[in-house]
Amino acid sequence: MIEDWQHFFLPYQQAVDELKVKLRGMRKQFQDQTQHSPIEFVTGRVKPVDSIKEKMIRRHVQEDRLEQDMQDIAGLRIMCQFVEDIYKVVDLLRQRSDMTILEERDYVTNVKPSGYRSYHIVIEYPVQLITGEKRILAEIQVRTLAMNFWATVEHSLNYKYQGEFPEELSARLQRAAEAAFKLDNEMSEIREEIKEAQTLFSKRRSTNSINEDELKE
């Protein structure tokens, strides 16, 4: 058994920290050019020990194969405003040379029976340690804010029911997922209006900030 989890997690935590900085940097580049950013915000985490052990049992993952067979020990989520932004982010990730995409799973188009929607990307990412380079697996989930809200609620309920939802609750969750996706589609219909308004607001805020700095001088 792994005795020193803190040591085991070190490269994974480093990968999460580095990737958060890089992905947030992409957002800042769009903002610097006064363009709509397909990235709304980024979160990341290293999978807790209890969750790893539970998944090892559920997926029959052997400890000596943990680093190869468990793809989401390091996990990141990219939240987007619009469904179209999801695929823009995926294209941007495909162009990067600092990570290698190993697998893609499109649950936005190919929605799960539960109603779950998200785009999953498994990458191999090189972490520079004092002992040398270590290439680890990480999973990046790209989804809209509405998809994330539904997934967060469903995840919480899953702890209570262990995946065995009562039939009525399961049906309600599926209807809620469809309602969330309908909201995403409605926002997509008016996305140009929204993007224009946000650009104007960003420019005005930037101008006000400059004026405030001049007053301070």
C-alpha positions, 0 to 999 in steps of 0.5 A: 500500500502507498504509505506516503500519500503526501509524497505521491500527490506532490507531482499531481498538485504541481501539475494542477497548480501549473495548469491553472496558471496556464489556463487562466493565462489564456483567459487574460490574453483574450481580455487583453485583446478585448476579445470574448474569452471562451474561458469563464473561470478555471478550478482544479483539485487533486483527488482525495485519498478516500475517493481514490481508494473507493474508485480503485475498488469500483474500477478494479484498479491495482495499486501498481497500476494506479498512475497509469489506469486512474486518469483523474487524480489531477483534475481541472475544470474549465467553465464556459459561458456558451456551448460553442465556447466548449469546442473553442477551448478544446481546439485551443488545447489541441494546439498546445505543445506543453501537453499531449492529448491522449483521449477525448470524450464528448458528453455534450453531444453524446449526453449520458443517460443520466443527463450529464453533459461535459467534454472530458480530455485526458492529457499527459503533462510533464512535471519538472521535479528535482529528480527529473521529469515525470509525465503524469495523467490529468483530466480536464473537464470543459462545460458550461456554467449550467452544466456545472450546476447540474453536475455539482447537484447530481454529484452531491446526491450520488453520495447519498444514493450511491448511484442508485437514484429513486426512479422519480428523482432520476426522472427529475434530474433528467428533466433538470438536465434538459432544462439546463441545456435548453437554457444554454441553447437560449443563451447561444441564440443571443450570444452575440448580443451578450458578447457585445455588451460584455465587451462594452462593459469591459472597455468602460471599466478599463477606461474608468480604471485609467481615469482613477489612476490619473486622479491619484497622480 
